[in-house]
Amino acid sequence: MATRGYQELEVWKKAHNCVVEIYRLTRDFPKEEMFGLVSQLRRAAVSIPANIAEGYRRSSIPEKLRFYNISQASLDEAAYYLLLAKDLKYATTDTAIDQLDEIARMLSGYIAGIRRRTA
């Protein structure tokens, strides 16, 4: 059986599931936010698993880490947009924020493991 690569990473799976949750959550945001907050949040969320996937196949450790760091930055961006949506009372975002917190911990651990193996 061939390896599926990044799709086998637990951190990628959680990040992908979080994107699906964010898409569901933002369906009910006000229509005037479709090209504002909704678009920004979705783009930031999609960037998390996308950069994990892209970094996974990079051959050099610095390249891998660069993409994983971009994923971390996108994670922080998405968390801010969720906080804003909560404060604007667009939705209850606690579940998605908790998911992002878990992904952040997992991704930090994954990055630390790569650094330890290459030190």
Residue frames as a rotation matrix with the C-alpha (Angstrom) as fourth column:
MET 1
0.582 0.813 0.000 0.00
0.813 -0.582 0.000 0.00
0.000 0.000 -1.000 0.00
ALA 2
-0.234 -0.664 0.710 1.42
0.639 -0.655 -0.403 3.37
0.733 0.359 0.577 -1.02
THR 3
-0.497 -0.013 -0.868 1.83
0.776 -0.454 -0.438 6.09
-0.388 -0.891 0.235 1.56
ARG 4
0.448 0.727 0.520 -0.55
0.849 -0.528 0.007 9.01
0.280 0.439 -0.854 1.31
GLY 5
-0.421 -0.764 0.489 2.06
0.564 -0.643 -0.518 11.37
0.710 0.058 0.702 2.67
TYR 6
-0.903 -0.023 0.429 0.84
-0.231 -0.815 -0.531 14.46
0.362 -0.578 0.731 4.44
GLN 7
0.000 1.000 0.019 -2.71
-0.635 -0.014 0.773 13.06
0.773 -0.012 0.634 4.66
GLU 8
0.268 0.024 -0.963 -1.45
0.487 0.859 0.157 10.59
0.831 -0.511 0.219 7.26
LEU 9
-0.806 -0.586 0.084 -0.22
0.259 -0.477 -0.840 13.36
0.532 -0.655 0.536 9.58
GLU 10
-0.150 0.774 -0.615 -2.57
0.988 0.130 -0.077 13.80
0.021 -0.619 -0.785 12.53
VAL 11
-0.448 -0.063 -0.892 -1.86
0.324 -0.941 -0.096 17.54
-0.833 -0.332 0.442 12.60
TRP 12
-0.970 0.125 -0.209 -2.89
-0.241 -0.374 0.896 17.83
0.034 0.919 0.393 8.93
LYS 13
-0.534 0.816 -0.222 -6.09
0.632 0.559 0.536 15.82
0.562 0.146 -0.814 9.56
LYS 14
-0.108 0.479 -0.871 -7.06
0.895 -0.335 -0.295 18.07
-0.433 -0.812 -0.392 12.47
ALA 15
-0.681 -0.203 -0.704 -6.26
-0.018 -0.956 0.293 21.20
-0.732 0.213 0.647 10.46
HIS 16
-0.927 0.373 -0.035 -8.32
0.002 0.099 0.995 19.96
0.375 0.922 -0.093 7.50
ASN 17
-0.266 0.868 -0.420 -11.28
0.895 0.384 0.226 19.15
0.358 -0.316 -0.879 9.75
CYS 18
-0.284 0.101 -0.954 -11.01
0.601 -0.756 -0.259 22.61
-0.747 -0.646 0.154 11.29
VAL 19
-0.952 -0.056 -0.300 -11.21
-0.194 -0.647 0.737 24.19
-0.236 0.761 0.605 7.82
VAL 20
-0.625 0.775 -0.092 -14.40
0.413 0.428 0.804 22.24
0.663 0.465 -0.587 7.12
GLU 21
-0.082 0.570 -0.817 -15.82
0.987 -0.067 -0.146 23.44
-0.138 -0.819 -0.558 10.46
ILE 22
-0.569 -0.192 -0.800 -14.89
0.228 -0.971 0.071 27.06
-0.790 -0.142 0.596 9.68
TYR 23
-0.958 0.286 -0.016 -16.59
-0.077 -0.205 0.976 26.86
0.276 0.936 0.218 6.28
ARG 24
-0.266 0.903 -0.338 -19.75
0.777 0.408 0.479 25.58
0.570 -0.136 -0.810 7.98
LEU 25
-0.168 0.131 -0.977 -19.54
0.863 -0.459 -0.210 28.23
-0.476 -0.879 -0.035 10.67
THR 26
-0.760 -0.260 -0.595 -19.11
0.057 -0.940 0.337 31.12
-0.647 0.223 0.729 8.24
ARG 27
-0.713 0.571 0.406 -22.10
0.605 0.211 0.768 30.15
0.353 0.793 -0.496 6.09
ASP 28
0.285 0.918 -0.274 -24.32
0.922 -0.185 0.340 31.97
0.261 -0.350 -0.900 8.58
PHE 29
-0.545 -0.501 -0.672 -22.24
0.631 -0.773 0.065 35.15
-0.553 -0.389 0.737 8.87
PRO 30
0.350 0.674 -0.651 -23.89
0.037 -0.704 -0.709 38.36
-0.936 0.224 -0.271 7.63
LYS 31
0.668 -0.007 0.744 -23.88
0.715 0.281 -0.640 38.61
-0.205 0.960 0.192 3.83
GLU 32
0.935 -0.322 0.149 -21.97
-0.249 -0.895 -0.371 41.91
0.253 0.309 -0.917 3.95
GLU 33
0.371 -0.834 0.409 -19.04
-0.674 0.061 0.737 39.96
-0.639 -0.549 -0.539 5.44
MET 34
0.891 0.035 0.453 -18.79
0.207 0.856 -0.474 37.52
-0.405 0.516 0.755 2.50
PHE 35
0.621 -0.686 0.378 -15.92
0.444 -0.090 -0.892 39.44
0.646 0.722 0.249 0.90
GLY 36
0.303 -0.503 0.810 -14.53
-0.721 -0.677 -0.150 40.72
0.623 -0.538 -0.567 4.18
LEU 37
-0.064 -0.341 0.938 -14.25
-0.958 0.285 0.038 38.66
-0.280 -0.896 -0.344 7.34
VAL 38
0.754 0.395 0.525 -15.58
-0.267 0.914 -0.304 35.42
-0.600 0.088 0.795 5.80
SER 39
0.887 -0.441 -0.134 -13.08
-0.047 0.203 -0.978 35.54
0.459 0.874 0.160 2.96
GLN 40
0.111 -0.892 0.438 -10.17
-0.807 -0.338 -0.485 36.46
0.581 -0.299 -0.757 5.24
LEU 41
0.121 0.010 0.993 -11.00
-0.857 0.505 0.099 33.75
-0.501 -0.863 0.070 7.79
ARG 42
0.911 0.269 0.314 -11.46
-0.088 0.868 -0.488 31.04
-0.404 0.417 0.814 5.18
ARG 43
0.695 -0.708 -0.130 -8.21
-0.230 -0.047 -0.972 31.94
0.682 0.705 -0.195 3.43
ALA 44
-0.079 -0.736 0.673 -6.26
-0.955 -0.139 -0.264 31.91
0.288 -0.663 -0.691 6.69
ALA 45
0.343 0.294 0.892 -7.83
-0.654 0.756 0.002 28.59
-0.674 -0.584 0.452 7.70
VAL 46
0.999 0.050 0.009 -7.15
-0.025 0.646 -0.763 26.92
-0.044 0.761 0.647 4.34
SER 47
0.442 -0.897 0.018 -3.54
-0.608 -0.314 -0.729 28.08
0.659 0.311 -0.684 4.52
ILE 48
0.209 -0.365 0.907 -2.93
-0.912 0.261 0.315 25.99
-0.352 -0.894 -0.279 7.65
PRO 49
0.471 -0.052 0.880 -3.28
0.033 0.999 0.042 22.47
-0.881 0.009 0.472 6.17
ALA 50
0.990 -0.108 0.095 -2.15
0.091 -0.039 -0.995 23.65
0.112 0.993 -0.029 2.72
ASN 51
0.413 -0.891 0.187 1.23
-0.788 -0.453 -0.417 24.77
0.456 0.025 -0.890 4.07
ILE 52
0.165 -0.303 0.939 1.58
-0.640 0.692 0.335 21.60
-0.751 -0.656 -0.080 6.13
ALA 53
0.786 0.197 0.586 1.02
0.259 0.757 -0.600 19.64
-0.562 0.623 0.544 2.91
GLU 54
0.884 -0.464 0.051 3.46
-0.150 -0.385 -0.911 21.75
0.442 0.797 -0.410 0.95
GLY 55
0.257 -0.822 0.509 6.13
-0.964 -0.253 0.078 21.58
0.065 -0.510 -0.858 3.63
TYR 56
0.591 0.054 0.805 5.79
-0.366 0.907 0.208 17.82
-0.719 -0.417 0.556 3.93
ARG 57
0.841 -0.198 0.504 7.28
0.504 0.627 -0.594 17.16
-0.198 0.754 0.627 0.49
ARG 58
0.781 -0.622 0.059 10.04
-0.556 -0.736 -0.387 19.74
0.284 0.269 -0.920 0.65
SER 59
0.616 -0.581 -0.532 13.43
0.340 0.805 -0.486 18.10
0.711 0.118 0.693 0.58
SER 60
-0.496 -0.859 0.130 15.41
0.247 -0.282 -0.927 20.43
0.833 -0.428 0.351 2.82
ILE 61
-0.234 0.349 -0.908 14.72
0.970 0.141 -0.196 20.94
0.059 -0.927 -0.371 6.50
PRO 62
-0.821 -0.058 -0.568 14.85
0.200 -0.961 -0.190 24.77
-0.535 -0.270 0.801 6.24
GLU 63
-0.802 0.581 -0.139 12.23
-0.362 -0.287 0.887 24.65
0.476 0.762 0.440 3.45
LYS 64
-0.287 0.702 -0.652 10.02
0.623 0.654 0.430 22.31
0.728 -0.282 -0.625 5.48
LEU 65
-0.396 0.067 -0.916 10.25
0.874 -0.276 -0.399 24.54
-0.280 -0.959 0.051 8.52
ARG 66
-0.982 0.049 -0.180 9.50
-0.100 -0.952 0.288 27.66
-0.157 0.301 0.940 6.47
PHE 67
-0.509 0.846 -0.162 6.17
-0.186 0.076 0.980 26.21
0.841 0.528 0.119 5.32
TYR 68
-0.090 0.463 -0.882 5.32
0.845 0.504 0.178 24.93
0.527 -0.729 -0.436 8.79
ASN 69
-0.708 -0.204 -0.676 6.06
0.573 -0.725 -0.381 28.40
-0.413 -0.657 0.630 10.18
ILE 70
-0.876 0.483 0.005 3.74
-0.351 -0.643 0.681 29.93
0.332 0.594 0.733 7.57
SER 71
-0.203 0.812 -0.547 1.11
0.342 0.583 0.737 27.47
0.917 -0.037 -0.396 8.75
GLN 72
-0.332 0.012 -0.943 1.63
0.943 -0.027 -0.332 28.66
-0.029 -1.000 -0.002 12.34
ALA 73
-0.950 -0.039 -0.311 1.24
0.046 -0.999 -0.015 32.29
-0.310 -0.029 0.950 11.28
SER 74
-0.618 0.776 -0.126 -1.96
-0.293 -0.078 0.953 31.47
0.730 0.626 0.276 9.39
LEU 75
-0.202 0.500 -0.842 -3.21
0.760 0.623 0.187 29.67
0.618 -0.602 -0.505 12.47
ASP 76
-0.627 -0.085 -0.774 -2.72
0.652 -0.601 -0.462 32.80
-0.426 -0.795 0.433 14.57
GLU 77
-0.945 0.296 -0.136 -4.44
-0.322 -0.782 0.534 34.88
0.051 0.549 0.834 11.89
ALA 78
-0.375 0.842 -0.388 -7.45
0.081 0.446 0.891 32.54
0.923 0.303 -0.236 11.79
ALA 79
-0.307 0.224 -0.925 -7.66
0.932 0.267 -0.244 32.54
0.192 -0.937 -0.291 15.60
TYR 80
-0.885 -0.022 -0.465 -7.84
0.165 -0.949 -0.269 36.34
-0.435 -0.315 0.844 15.57
TYR 81
-0.759 0.633 -0.152 -10.62
-0.443 -0.331 0.833 36.36
0.478 0.700 0.531 12.97
LEU 82
-0.224 0.678 -0.700 -12.57
0.521 0.690 0.502 33.85
0.823 -0.252 -0.508 15.05
LEU 83
-0.541 -0.028 -0.840 -12.15
0.801 -0.321 -0.505 36.04
-0.256 -0.947 0.196 18.12
LEU 84
-0.949 0.191 -0.251 -13.39
-0.250 -0.940 0.230 39.03
-0.192 0.281 0.940 16.13
ALA 85
-0.528 0.789 -0.315 -16.39
-0.156 0.275 0.949 37.06
0.835 0.550 -0.022 14.85
LYS 86
-0.250 0.394 -0.884 -17.21
0.874 0.485 -0.031 36.05
0.416 -0.781 -0.466 18.43
ASP 87
-0.713 -0.095 -0.694 -16.92
0.501 -0.761 -0.411 39.65
-0.490 -0.642 0.590 19.67
LEU 88
-0.867 0.423 -0.264 -19.16
-0.495 -0.664 0.560 40.83
0.061 0.616 0.785 16.81
LYS 89
-0.352 0.722 0.596 -21.63
-0.397 0.462 -0.793 38.11
-0.848 -0.516 0.124 17.85
TYR 90
-0.145 0.226 -0.963 -21.64
-0.979 0.107 0.173 36.54
0.142 0.968 0.205 14.39
ALA 91
0.453 0.234 -0.860 -21.24
-0.229 0.963 0.142 33.04
0.862 0.133 0.490 15.80
THR 92
0.789 -0.287 0.543 -20.15
-0.480 0.263 0.837 30.95
-0.383 -0.921 0.070 18.73
THR 93
0.587 -0.646 -0.488 -16.57
-0.526 0.154 -0.836 30.22
0.615 0.748 -0.250 17.78
ASP 94
0.355 -0.476 0.805 -15.30
-0.881 0.118 0.459 28.48
-0.313 -0.872 -0.377 20.92
THR 95
0.741 -0.047 0.669 -15.14
0.098 0.994 -0.039 25.02
-0.664 0.094 0.742 19.31
ALA 96
0.835 -0.439 0.332 -13.14
0.364 -0.011 -0.931 26.28
0.413 0.898 0.151 16.33
ILE 97
0.474 -0.681 0.559 -10.83
-0.726 -0.661 -0.190 28.27
0.498 -0.315 -0.807 18.61
ASP 98
0.478 -0.262 0.839 -10.25
-0.602 0.598 0.530 25.16
-0.640 -0.758 0.128 20.73
GLN 99
0.865 -0.158 0.476 -9.46
0.416 0.757 -0.504 23.19
-0.281 0.634 0.720 17.57
LEU 100
0.698 -0.628 0.344 -6.92
-0.054 -0.525 -0.850 25.82
0.714 0.575 -0.400 16.52
ASP 101
0.432 -0.536 0.726 -5.31
-0.902 -0.247 0.354 25.70
-0.011 -0.807 -0.590 19.97
GLU 102
0.621 -0.156 0.768 -4.92
-0.106 0.954 0.280 21.93
-0.777 -0.255 0.576 19.67
ILE 103
0.860 -0.302 0.411 -3.51
0.484 0.228 -0.845 22.23
0.162 0.926 0.342 16.14
ALA 104
0.633 -0.643 0.432 -1.05
-0.537 -0.766 -0.353 24.89
0.558 -0.009 -0.830 17.34
ARG 105
0.398 -0.472 0.787 0.24
-0.752 0.323 0.574 22.56
-0.525 -0.821 -0.226 20.06
MET 106
0.700 -0.083 0.709 0.51
0.294 0.939 -0.179 19.64
-0.651 0.334 0.682 17.64
LEU 107
0.861 -0.363 0.356 2.27
0.275 -0.257 -0.927 21.69
0.428 0.895 -0.121 14.98
SER 108
0.526 -0.691 0.496 4.73
-0.815 -0.576 0.062 23.11
0.243 -0.437 -0.866 17.52
GLY 109
0.416 -0.327 0.849 5.51
-0.430 0.752 0.500 19.58
-0.802 -0.573 0.172 18.65
TYR 110
0.830 -0.066 0.554 5.95
0.479 0.594 -0.647 18.40
-0.286 0.802 0.525 15.07
ILE 111
0.762 -0.563 0.320 8.35
-0.181 -0.660 -0.729 21.27
0.622 0.497 -0.605 14.33
ALA 112
0.417 -0.611 0.673 10.28
-0.892 -0.133 0.432 20.64
-0.175 -0.780 -0.601 17.56
GLY 113
0.618 -0.135 0.775 10.62
0.016 0.987 0.160 16.97
-0.786 -0.087 0.612 16.60
ILE 114
0.866 -0.312 0.392 12.07
0.430 0.060 -0.901 17.88
0.257 0.948 0.186 13.21
ARG 115
0.589 -0.660 0.466 14.52
-0.594 -0.745 -0.304 20.27
0.548 -0.098 -0.831 14.83
ARG 116
0.469 -0.398 0.788 15.62
-0.681 0.406 0.610 17.63
-0.563 -0.823 -0.081 17.37
ARG 117
0.746 -0.128 0.654 16.22
0.356 0.906 -0.228 15.03
-0.563 0.403 0.721 14.66
THR 118
0.715 -0.454 0.531 18.37
0.491 -0.213 -0.845 17.43
0.497 0.865 0.070 12.67
ALA 119
0.844 -0.391 0.367 20.32
-0.523 -0.749 0.406 19.00
0.116 -0.535 -0.837 15.54
